[in-house]
Amino acid sequence: MSLTFWAAIFIVLLALVALLKRYETRLVLCLSGLAMCIVAMDPMAAYNQFAKSMTTGNLIQSICSAMGFAFLVGYTKCDIHLVQLLTRPVKSLGLFLIPCSALLTTIVNAAIPSAAGCAAAVGATLIPLMIRSGISPAGAAAAVLIGTYGSNFNPGGAHPVMISGMAGIDPMQYTIDYSITYATVSLVGIIMITVVEFILKDYRKTNPNEAVKLDIKSVAVEKVNVLFAIAPLVPLVILLLGNTYVPAIRMGVAQAMLIGVTYTMLVTRVNPQKAFSEFFTGAGKGYGNVLGIIIAAGVFACGLRETGVVGALIEALKHANEYARVGGASGTFLMAVLTGSADAAIFAFNEAVTPHAAEFGMTITDLGNVVSTAGQLGRTMSPIAGVVILLAGMAQVSPMDLVKRTAVPMITAWLVLILFF
């Protein structure tokens, strides 16, 4: 191995330390990629990659429109209407409220692809409901947390859009193709969290007023409006029907999201100026937060390519291609657990290695799917993940109390993923 290669490995290790210390993810990835390009005597490669990634049309359209729609749904409280509509039938299920709450969170997360945004909307209703029903605060928050990788079912999510773009297929088609994988992994997680919380005796008869101390009840709506409640689901229904039973309405993710925006504005009769302002605020957040990490991961991957690390990794995988899937899934899983962010590891791996999947006997979509799913599973059991800290704060418990409940379900789901998919 050349001196350039080992210098790149040292830079990667420094980047990992910086991520573990919770430095800004985009800064770490960009600086690491630039440093590797400098070592490779081609610093302009990093800048060129940055500029190229900024204008990836399919990613910008899908992610920004999906995030803009999610912000509008949150602003109009349509997400709260949906959550309260879904929770009506499950209020008196006792222990079975745990798997039902996890499943409901998965459904809502499919409509609202932000894990933190979904957790805030769902947790505000479900956590007090579960506590009043006899479930411990930590158990209630963990049940919500276990459903926050349901964004895999949203074709406007960052990972489906990125992987399908690499493979040259429609994001909705990609989502449909791997829906069995997502459903299985989600079901394993839901079953296991129920078992774990049963063993930990999280369900017990408690004072129904115990939830009063949680200051998260103000977001509830007095009366559920069904037209409001179905607003978050409109784009998903259009995309699903258009790609299956009604091809006449087949359209892109951005167009479906914009129809959802139109429907939401009409039924809620929100001030159009405020609605559009909220939509574009969300779109900007989507570009800055989600696409920002994709751009930074692209620069990081460029540095790995320039220094020969990607080439060496691909050659190694060619001679042990049966480990490519396991290696990709293991690396992103562990990185997500350690850093609390699935996106950095997933985007970097998929940018650098996944396009070469055919060289070691896999398809782009198969490898990308396993890697992205594994990373999200790891994030769900990380005590420093933003969504974990958010839910722990809502339930007024320690993040470790949540991780103690999600670790076994996530590891089990990860094993099912690498063994069967």
C-alpha positions in Angstrom: 0.0 0.0 0.0 1.2 3.5 -0.8 1.9 6.3 1.6 -1.1 8.2 0.1 -3.3 5.2 1.1 -2.1 5.1 4.7 -2.4 8.9 5.0 -6.0 8.6 3.9 -6.7 5.9 6.5 -5.3 8.2 9.1 -7.6 11.0 8.0 -10.6 8.6 8.0 -9.7 7.7 11.6 -9.5 11.4 12.6 -12.9 11.9 10.9 -14.4 9.1 13.0 -13.0 10.6 16.2 -14.5 14.0 15.2 -17.9 12.4 14.6 -17.8 10.6 17.9 -17.0 13.9 19.6 -20.2 15.3 18.0 -18.5 17.8 15.7 -20.7 19.1 12.8 -21.1 16.1 10.4 -21.0 18.1 7.2 -17.9 20.0 8.2 -16.1 16.8 9.2 -16.9 15.0 6.0 -16.0 18.0 3.7 -12.7 18.7 5.5 -11.8 15.0 5.5 -12.5 14.7 1.8 -10.6 17.8 1.0 -7.6 16.7 3.1 -7.5 13.4 1.2 -7.7 15.1 -2.2 -4.8 17.4 -1.1 -2.8 14.3 -0.1 -3.6 12.8 -3.5 -2.3 16.1 -5.1 -5.7 17.0 -6.6 -7.5 19.4 -4.3 -9.8 20.6 -7.1 -11.4 17.2 -7.2 -13.0 17.9 -3.8 -14.4 21.3 -5.0 -15.6 19.8 -8.3 -17.4 17.0 -6.5 -19.0 19.5 -4.1 -20.3 21.6 -7.0 -21.5 18.5 -8.9 -23.4 17.2 -5.9 -25.2 20.5 -5.3 -27.1 20.2 -8.6 -28.3 16.5 -8.5 -31.8 17.2 -9.8 -33.7 14.1 -8.8 -32.4 14.4 -5.2 -33.2 18.1 -4.9 -36.7 17.7 -6.3 -37.7 14.7 -4.2 -36.1 15.6 -0.9 -36.9 19.3 -0.8 -40.5 18.8 -1.9 -41.0 16.0 0.7 -39.5 18.1 3.5 -41.5 21.1 2.4 -44.7 19.1 2.5 -43.8 17.7 5.9 -43.3 21.2 7.3 -46.7 22.3 5.9 -48.4 19.3 7.4 -46.8 20.1 10.8 -47.7 23.8 10.6 -51.4 23.0 9.8 -51.4 20.3 12.6 -52.7 17.7 10.0 -50.1 15.3 11.5 -51.7 15.6 14.9 -55.1 15.0 13.4 -53.7 11.8 11.7 -52.1 10.6 14.9 -55.2 11.2 17.0 -57.4 9.5 14.4 -55.2 6.4 14.3 -55.0 6.2 18.1 -58.8 6.2 18.7 -59.2 2.4 18.4 -56.2 1.5 20.6 -56.7 3.4 23.8 -57.7 0.4 25.9 -55.4 -2.4 24.6 -53.2 -2.6 27.7 -49.9 -4.3 26.9 -50.8 -4.5 23.2 -50.8 -0.7 23.1 -47.0 -1.1 22.8 -46.9 -2.9 19.4 -49.8 -0.8 18.2 -48.1 2.4 19.0 -44.9 1.3 17.3 -46.9 0.3 14.2 -48.8 3.6 14.2 -45.5 5.5 14.4 -44.2 3.5 11.4 -47.3 4.5 9.4 -46.9 8.2 10.4 -43.2 8.1 9.7 -43.9 6.9 6.2 -45.9 10.1 5.6 -43.5 12.3 7.6 -40.0 11.1 6.6 -38.2 13.1 9.4 -37.6 10.8 12.4 -37.5 13.7 14.8 -40.5 15.4 13.2 -42.5 12.2 13.3 -41.4 11.5 16.9 -42.5 15.0 18.0 -45.9 14.6 16.4 -46.6 11.0 17.5 -45.0 11.2 20.9 -47.0 14.2 21.9 -50.2 12.1 21.7 -49.0 8.5 22.2 -46.6 8.9 25.2 -49.2 10.4 27.6 -51.8 7.9 26.3 -49.6 4.9 27.0 -48.6 6.2 30.4 -52.2 6.7 31.4 -52.8 3.1 30.2 -50.2 1.7 32.6 -47.0 1.7 30.5 -43.9 3.2 32.0 -42.6 6.5 30.6 -39.4 4.8 29.2 -41.5 2.0 27.7 -43.9 4.4 26.1 -41.0 6.5 24.5 -39.2 3.3 23.4 -42.4 2.0 21.7 -42.5 5.3 19.6 -38.8 5.2 18.9 -39.0 1.7 17.5 -41.2 2.9 14.7 -39.0 5.8 13.5 -37.4 4.0 10.7 -40.7 3.8 8.8 -39.4 6.5 6.5 -38.1 3.6 4.3 -41.7 3.3 3.0 -41.6 6.9 1.7 -40.2 7.2 -1.8 -39.4 10.9 -1.1 -37.0 9.8 1.6 -33.3 10.7 1.1 -32.0 7.1 0.9 -34.6 5.6 -1.5 -34.1 8.6 -3.8 -30.4 8.4 -3.7 -30.2 4.6 -4.3 -32.9 4.5 -7.0 -31.1 7.3 -8.8 -27.9 5.3 -8.8 -29.7 2.3 -10.2 -31.7 4.4 -12.8 -35.1 3.4 -11.5 -38.1 5.3 -10.1 -38.0 5.9 -6.3 -41.5 4.5 -6.0 -40.6 1.3 -7.8 -37.5 0.9 -5.6 -39.7 1.3 -2.5 -42.2 -1.2 -3.7 -39.4 -3.7 -4.6 -38.0 -3.6 -1.1 -41.3 -3.1 0.9 -41.2 -6.8 2.0 -37.7 -6.2 3.5 -38.9 -3.1 5.4 -42.1 -4.7 6.5 -40.2 -7.7 7.9 -37.6 -5.7 9.7 -40.2 -3.4 11.1 -42.3 -6.4 12.3 -39.3 -8.0 14.0 -38.6 -4.8 15.8 -42.2 -4.4 16.9 -42.5 -7.9 18.2 -39.2 -7.8 20.0 -39.9 -4.4 21.7 -43.1 -5.9 23.0 -41.2 -8.9 24.4 -38.5 -6.8 25.9 -41.0 -4.4 27.6 -43.0 -7.4 28.9 -39.8 -8.9 30.5 -38.9 -5.5 32.0 -42.5 -5.2 33.3 -43.1 -1.9 31.6 -46.8 -2.5 31.6 -48.3 -2.2 35.0 -51.4 -0.6 36.6 -50.4 3.0 37.5 -52.0 6.2 38.6 -53.8 7.5 35.5 -52.7 11.0 36.4 -49.0 10.1 36.2 -48.9 11.5 32.7 -50.0 15.0 33.8 -46.5 16.0 34.7 -45.4 15.6 31.0 -45.7 19.0 29.4 -46.6 17.8 25.9 -50.3 17.8 25.9 -50.8 21.3 24.4 -50.4 20.1 20.8 -53.5 18.0 20.8 -56.6 19.0 18.8 -60.0 19.1 20.4 -61.8 17.5 17.5 -60.3 15.3 14.8 -61.0 16.5 11.2 -60.8 13.5 8.9 -60.0 15.6 5.9 -57.1 17.1 7.8 -56.0 13.6 9.0 -55.7 12.2 5.5 -53.6 15.1 4.2 -50.2 13.6 5.1 -51.1 10.4 3.3 -52.2 12.0 0.0 -48.8 11.9 -1.8 -48.2 8.3 -0.7 -51.6 7.1 -2.0 -51.0 8.9 -5.3 -47.6 7.4 -5.8 -48.7 3.9 -4.7 -51.7 3.8 -7.0 -49.9 5.4 -9.9 -47.2 2.8 -9.8 -49.5 -0.2 -9.3 -53.2 -0.1 -10.2 -53.8 3.3 -11.8 -50.9 4.0 -14.2 -52.8 7.0 -15.6 -51.9 9.0 -12.5 -48.3 7.9 -12.4 -46.0 10.9 -11.6 -42.8 11.9 -9.9 -42.3 12.3 -6.1 -42.2 16.1 -6.3 -45.4 16.4 -8.3 -47.2 14.1 -5.8 -45.9 16.1 -2.9 -47.1 19.4 -4.5 -50.6 17.9 -5.0 -50.5 17.0 -1.3 -49.6 20.7 -0.6 -52.5 21.8 -2.7 -54.9 19.5 -0.9 -53.7 20.5 2.5 -54.1 24.2 1.7 -57.6 23.7 0.4 -59.0 21.6 3.3 -57.3 23.6 6.1 -57.9 27.0 4.4 -54.6 28.1 5.8 -53.3 31.6 4.9 -51.6 30.9 1.5 -48.7 33.2 2.2 -47.9 31.5 5.5 -48.4 28.1 3.9 -46.0 28.8 1.1 -43.5 30.3 3.5 -43.7 27.2 5.7 -43.3 24.9 2.6 -40.2 26.7 1.4 -38.7 26.8 4.9 -39.1 23.0 4.9 -37.6 22.7 1.4 -34.7 24.8 2.5 -34.2 22.7 5.6 -34.3 19.6 3.4 -31.6 21.0 1.2 -29.4 22.3 4.1 -29.8 19.3 6.4 -30.4 16.3 4.3 -28.8 17.2 0.9 -26.0 19.0 2.9 -25.0 15.6 4.3 -25.2 14.0 0.9 -23.0 16.7 -0.6 -20.5 16.4 2.2 -20.5 12.6 1.9 -19.8 13.0 -1.8 -16.7 15.0 -1.1 -15.6 12.5 1.5 -16.1 9.6 -1.0 -14.2 11.6 -3.6 -11.2 11.8 -1.3 -11.4 8.0 -0.7 -11.4 7.5 -4.5 -8.6 9.9 -5.2 -6.3 8.2 -2.5 -7.1 4.7 -3.8 -9.0 3.6 -0.7 -12.2 2.8 -2.7 -10.2 0.9 -5.3 -8.5 -1.2 -2.7 -11.8 -1.9 -0.9 -13.5 -3.0 -4.1 -10.6 -5.3 -5.0 -10.9 -6.8 -1.5 -14.6 -7.3 -1.9 -14.2 -8.9 -5.3 -12.2 -11.7 -3.6 -14.6 -12.0 -0.8 -17.9 -10.9 -2.3 -20.0 -13.0 0.0 -18.9 -10.5 2.8 -19.7 -7.3 0.9 -23.3 -7.2 2.1 -22.4 -8.1 5.7 -19.5 -5.7 5.8 -21.5 -2.8 4.5 -24.4 -3.5 6.9 -22.0 -4.0 9.8 -20.0 -0.9 9.2 -23.0 1.5 8.8 -24.8 -0.2 11.8 -21.9 0.4 14.1 -21.2 3.9 12.9 -24.8 4.9 13.5 -24.7 3.4 17.0 -21.5 5.3 17.8 -22.2 8.6 16.2 -26.0 8.8 16.6 -26.3 9.6 12.9 -27.2 7.0 10.3 -27.0 9.4 7.3 -23.3 10.2 7.4 -22.2 6.5 7.2 -25.0 5.5 4.8 -24.4 8.3 2.3 -20.6 7.9 2.4 -20.7 4.1 1.8 -23.4 4.4 -0.9 -21.6 7.2 -2.6 -18.2 5.4 -2.7 -18.9 1.7 -2.8 -22.5 0.9 -3.9 -22.1 2.1 -7.5 -19.6 -0.8 -7.9 -21.9 -3.4 -6.5 -21.9 -5.4 -9.7 -18.2 -5.9 -9.5 -18.6 -8.2 -6.4 -21.8 -9.9 -7.4 -24.6 -7.6 -6.2 -27.0 -5.1 -7.6 -26.9 -1.5 -6.6 -30.3 -1.6 -5.1 -29.7 -4.8 -3.0 -26.5 -3.4 -1.5 -27.8 0.1 -1.0 -31.0 -1.2 0.6 -29.1 -3.4 3.1 -26.7 -0.6 4.0 -29.3 2.1 4.5 -31.6 -0.1 6.5 -28.8 -1.3 8.8 -27.7 2.3 9.4 -31.2 3.3 10.5 -31.5 0.3 12.8 -28.2 1.4 14.4 -29.4 4.9 14.9 -32.5 3.7 16.7 -30.3 2.2 19.5 -27.8 5.0 19.8 -28.1 7.0 23.1 -26.8 10.1 21.3 -29.2 10.1 18.3 -31.3 13.2 18.1 -34.6 11.4 18.0 -33.6 9.3 21.0 -32.7 12.4 23.0 -36.0 14.1 21.9 -38.2 11.2 23.0 -36.3 10.7 26.3 -36.9 14.4 27.0 -40.6 14.1 26.2 -40.9 11.1 28.6 -38.6 12.7 31.2 -36.3 9.7 31.3 -32.6 9.0 30.4 -31.7 8.2 26.8 -30.1 5.0 28.1 -33.5 3.9 29.4 -34.7 3.9 25.8 -31.7 2.2 24.4 -31.9 -0.5 27.0 -35.3 -1.4 25.4 -34.4 -0.9 21.7 -31.0 -2.6 21.6 -32.1 -6.2 21.5 -34.9 -5.5 19.0 -32.6 -3.6 16.7 -29.8 -6.2 16.9 -32.3 -8.9 16.1 -33.7 -7.0 13.2 -30.2 -6.4 11.9 -29.4 -10.1 12.1 -32.6 -10.9 10.1 -31.6 -8.3 7.6 -28.2 -9.7 6.8 -29.3 -13.4 7.0 -32.4 -13.2 4.9 -32.1 -10.1 2.7 
